[in-house]
Amino acid sequence: MEVGKEASTTVHLDDDKPALEGQFVGATLELNAAEAQKAPDKEPEVGFEGPGSFDRARPGSVIGRQSVASTTSRTSMRPGVVRTDVAAKTYFSYKDTAFEAAVEKCRMHIKPELDGNLTGAWLLTEIDHWDLEHEKICMLTENSLIVCKYNFINQSVIEYKRIMLHCVDTIVIGDFKYPDYSVMPDREHGGIQLRWNRGQDLSFGQKWNPFSTDIPYATFCHHPLIYNPKENETITYNVDDFFESLVQATSKCYDVKRPGEKITIIEGPIVIESYASVTSMIYNQSGIGFFRDRNGVSF
């Protein structure tokens, strides 16, 4: 993973070692990239083990595509949450052409010789390792995922990180849950998590440093704007659509970079290690991680 700011920092991943299976318990799905290559114009064949099934008949994403097809959420959504038009308009990302303009600026960090072509972009919520929610632009390319923190007020890229798809060993989709003995209120919704930790736990320094940039996983859920009744079918804010495209892109990348190996997909709970964080409750309930107009005060 590569993390970039005005002065960028690079973290090198050892991607020569074979991937290990993740530690979380859930229904496991494995994609064989070599088999996927046999039908390049179709979604990769999968073998599912466990209860339920994946509905894979979903459209792909393109930049700027709006409510043209239903993307009913597979991941559970926050119950009872409704964003009115008035509330939605407080998000600077909701302004006309704001997202498209943001993607154009963020794509300056794409390196064609490294990343390949841009295939899709989404506006999602990232949950960091301290349980704080942040508004992020996720740009998926042929070889990488570039996650940008973008200031929608002054229209500038604050920071970005690059995740090489062939380094990702596990993708999890499911509900978020806190550990046993946690006093945090249930999130009551789900999302996805990409892991490139090869089954390793976080080090002490990674876990207890809120500013650590070398966390070997990334967690995403729907953007709050999806709770506006007019936008609940807009794929730009939908983490499920992002998941579908991510699985396909990673499978294809494996075929080139790690032939014969498999990307593991797990359907099961995603644990957020937070026990009694008053800071995260206030931060998330106030929406501080999103660029909004707060009664004349913009941040």
C-alpha positions in Angstrom: 0.0 0.0 0.0 1.2 3.5 -0.8 0.0 6.5 1.2 0.3 9.9 -0.4 0.0 13.4 0.9 1.5 16.7 -0.3 4.7 15.0 0.9 3.9 11.3 0.1 4.9 8.4 2.3 5.4 4.9 0.8 4.9 1.7 2.6 6.3 -1.4 0.8 4.3 -4.6 1.1 6.1 -8.0 0.8 3.8 -9.4 -1.8 6.0 -12.4 -2.7 4.7 -14.6 0.1 1.6 -16.7 -0.4 -1.6 -15.4 1.1 -3.0 -17.0 4.2 -6.6 -17.5 5.1 -8.2 -14.7 7.2 -9.0 -15.4 10.9 -12.7 -14.4 10.9 -15.3 -17.1 10.9 -17.9 -17.0 8.2 -19.1 -18.5 5.0 -16.2 -18.7 2.7 -16.1 -18.2 -1.0 -13.1 -18.7 -3.2 -12.5 -17.3 -6.7 -10.1 -19.1 -9.0 -8.7 -16.3 -11.2 -7.4 -18.8 -13.8 -11.0 -20.1 -14.3 -12.3 -16.6 -14.5 -10.0 -15.9 -17.5 -11.8 -18.5 -19.6 -14.8 -16.2 -19.8 -13.3 -12.6 -19.7 -16.6 -10.9 -20.7 -18.5 -12.6 -17.9 -18.3 -12.3 -14.1 -15.9 -14.9 -12.6 -17.4 -18.3 -11.7 -17.5 -18.8 -7.9 -17.9 -21.7 -5.6 -19.9 -20.8 -2.5 -19.8 -22.8 0.7 -22.3 -22.0 3.4 -25.8 -20.8 3.9 -27.4 -18.3 1.5 -26.1 -17.3 -1.8 -24.6 -14.3 -3.7 -26.8 -12.6 -6.2 -24.2 -11.7 -8.8 -26.6 -10.3 -11.5 -25.6 -6.7 -10.8 -24.5 -4.0 -13.2 -20.9 -2.6 -13.2 -20.0 0.9 -12.3 -18.9 3.9 -14.3 -18.0 7.4 -13.3 -21.0 9.7 -13.0 -23.6 6.9 -13.4 -26.6 7.8 -11.4 -30.0 6.1 -10.6 -30.3 4.1 -13.8 -30.6 0.6 -12.2 -31.7 -0.8 -8.9 -28.8 -1.7 -6.6 -30.9 -2.9 -3.6 -28.5 -3.3 -0.7 -27.1 -6.7 0.1 -25.2 -5.4 3.2 -27.6 -4.4 5.9 -28.3 -0.7 6.3 -28.8 1.5 9.4 -32.5 0.9 10.4 -34.8 3.9 10.4 -32.3 6.4 8.9 -33.7 8.8 6.4 -31.8 11.8 4.9 -34.2 14.5 3.8 -33.4 16.7 0.8 -32.5 19.5 3.2 -30.1 17.2 5.1 -28.6 15.8 1.9 -27.9 19.3 0.5 -25.7 20.1 3.5 -23.1 17.7 2.1 -20.7 19.5 -0.3 -20.3 16.3 -2.2 -24.0 16.5 -3.1 -23.6 19.7 -5.0 -24.1 19.6 -8.8 -21.1 17.9 -10.5 -19.1 18.0 -7.2 -18.3 14.2 -7.3 -17.4 14.2 -11.0 -15.0 17.2 -10.4 -13.5 15.5 -7.4 -12.8 12.3 -9.4 -11.1 14.4 -12.1 -8.7 15.9 -9.5 -8.1 12.6 -7.7 -7.4 10.7 -10.9 -4.2 12.9 -11.2 -2.7 10.4 -8.7 -3.3 7.5 -11.0 -0.1 6.2 -12.6 -1.2 4.4 -15.8 2.0 2.4 -16.0 1.4 1.1 -12.5 -2.4 1.2 -11.9 -3.8 0.7 -15.4 -7.0 2.3 -16.6 -9.6 3.7 -14.2 -12.7 1.4 -14.2 -15.0 3.0 -11.6 -15.3 5.5 -8.8 -17.5 5.6 -5.7 -18.1 7.9 -2.7 -18.2 5.8 0.4 -17.6 5.8 4.1 -14.3 4.4 5.4 -14.2 3.2 9.0 -10.6 3.4 10.4 -9.0 1.3 13.0 -10.2 3.7 15.8 -13.8 3.3 14.7 -13.9 6.8 13.1 -15.9 7.4 9.9 -14.5 9.4 7.0 -15.9 10.4 3.6 -13.6 8.8 0.9 -13.5 8.6 -2.8 -12.6 5.1 -4.0 -11.2 4.8 -7.5 -10.8 1.3 -8.8 -8.3 0.7 -11.6 -7.2 -2.5 -13.4 -4.4 -3.1 -10.9 -5.1 -1.0 -7.8 -7.6 0.7 -5.5 -6.8 4.4 -4.8 -8.6 5.8 -1.7 -8.7 9.6 -1.5 -9.6 11.9 1.2 -10.9 14.9 -0.7 -11.9 18.3 0.6 -15.1 19.1 -1.2 -15.1 22.7 0.2 -11.8 23.9 -1.3 -11.7 21.2 -3.9 -8.4 19.6 -3.1 -6.9 16.2 -2.4 -5.9 16.0 1.3 -4.3 12.6 1.2 -4.5 9.3 -0.7 -3.4 5.7 -0.4 -2.8 3.1 -3.0 -3.7 -0.6 -2.4 -2.4 -3.0 -5.0 -5.1 -5.5 -5.8 -2.7 -8.5 -6.1 -1.7 -7.8 -2.5 -5.2 -8.3 -1.2 -5.7 -11.8 0.1 -9.2 -11.6 1.6 -12.4 -9.6 1.1 -15.1 -9.8 3.7 -18.8 -8.8 3.4 -21.1 -8.8 6.4 -22.5 -7.0 9.4 -20.2 -5.0 11.7 -19.9 -6.1 15.3 -18.0 -5.1 18.3 -16.0 -7.5 20.5 -17.4 -9.2 23.5 -17.5 -7.0 26.6 -17.6 -3.9 24.4 -20.0 -1.2 25.6 -20.3 0.4 22.2 -23.9 0.6 20.9 -24.6 -1.9 18.0 -24.0 -0.4 14.6 -26.9 -2.4 13.1 -25.5 -2.3 9.6 -22.8 -3.9 7.4 -20.1 -3.2 4.9 -17.0 -4.8 3.4 -13.3 -5.1 4.5 -10.3 -5.7 2.3 -7.3 -7.4 4.0 -3.7 -7.8 3.0 -2.4 -8.9 6.4 -2.0 -12.6 5.5 -3.7 -13.5 8.8 -1.4 -11.4 11.0 -2.7 -9.3 13.9 -1.9 -5.6 14.2 1.2 -4.7 16.1 1.0 -2.7 19.3 2.2 0.4 17.5 -0.4 0.0 14.7 -3.3 -0.7 17.0 -2.7 2.2 19.5 -1.6 4.8 17.1 -4.6 6.7 15.7 -2.5 8.3 13.0 -1.0 5.0 11.8 -1.1 4.8 8.0 0.1 1.2 7.6 -3.0 -0.6 8.8 -3.2 -3.8 6.6 -6.9 -3.6 6.0 -9.5 -1.1 4.8 -13.2 -1.1 5.9 -16.0 0.6 3.9 -19.8 1.0 4.1 -22.5 3.0 2.4 -22.2 6.8 2.2 -24.9 8.6 4.3 -26.4 10.1 1.1 -27.7 6.6 0.2 -30.3 7.1 2.9 -31.9 9.9 0.9 -35.0 8.2 -0.7 -34.0 9.8 -4.0 -30.5 8.2 -3.9 -31.1 4.8 -2.4 -30.6 3.3 -5.9 -27.6 5.5 -6.9 -24.6 3.3 -7.3 -22.1 6.1 -6.5 -22.9 5.7 -2.8 -23.5 2.0 -2.7 -20.8 -0.3 -1.2 -22.4 -3.4 -2.7 -21.8 -2.2 -6.2 -18.2 -1.4 -5.2 -17.9 -4.9 -3.8 -19.0 -6.5 -7.0 -16.6 -4.5 -9.1 -13.7 -5.0 -6.6 -14.1 -8.8 -6.7 -14.0 -8.9 -10.4 -11.0 -6.6 -10.7 -9.0 -8.5 -8.0 -9.8 -11.8 -9.6 -8.5 -10.6 -13.0 -5.4 -9.1 -11.3 -4.6 -12.4 -9.6 -4.6 -14.1 -13.0 -1.8 -11.9 -14.1 0.2 -11.3 -10.9 -0.5 -14.5 -8.9 -1.6 -17.2 -11.3 -2.8 -20.4 -9.7 -3.7 -18.6 -6.4 -7.2 -17.7 -5.2 -8.7 -14.6 -3.6 -10.8 -15.6 -0.6 -14.3 -14.0 -0.1 -15.8 -14.4 3.3 -19.5 -13.7 4.1 -19.5 -13.2 7.9 -19.2 -10.6 10.7 -16.6 -7.8 10.5 -15.3 -7.1 14.0 -14.4 -3.5 14.9 -12.1 -3.4 17.8 -13.6 -0.7 19.9 -14.7 -1.2 23.5 -15.6 2.2 25.1 -14.8 5.0 22.7 -16.7 8.1 23.6 -14.6 9.9 21.0 -15.8 7.8 18.1 -19.4 8.0 19.2 -19.3 11.8 19.3 -17.2 12.0 16.1 -19.5 9.7 14.1 -22.8 11.0 15.4 -21.7 14.6 14.5 -20.5 13.5 11.1 -17.2 15.3 11.6 -15.5 13.1 9.0 -17.8 14.5 6.2 -17.5 17.9 4.5 -20.7 19.7 5.3 -22.4 23.0 5.8 -23.2 23.2 9.5 -25.5 26.2 9.8 -23.1 28.5 8.1 -19.9 26.9 9.4 -18.3 24.7 6.7 -15.9 21.8 7.6 
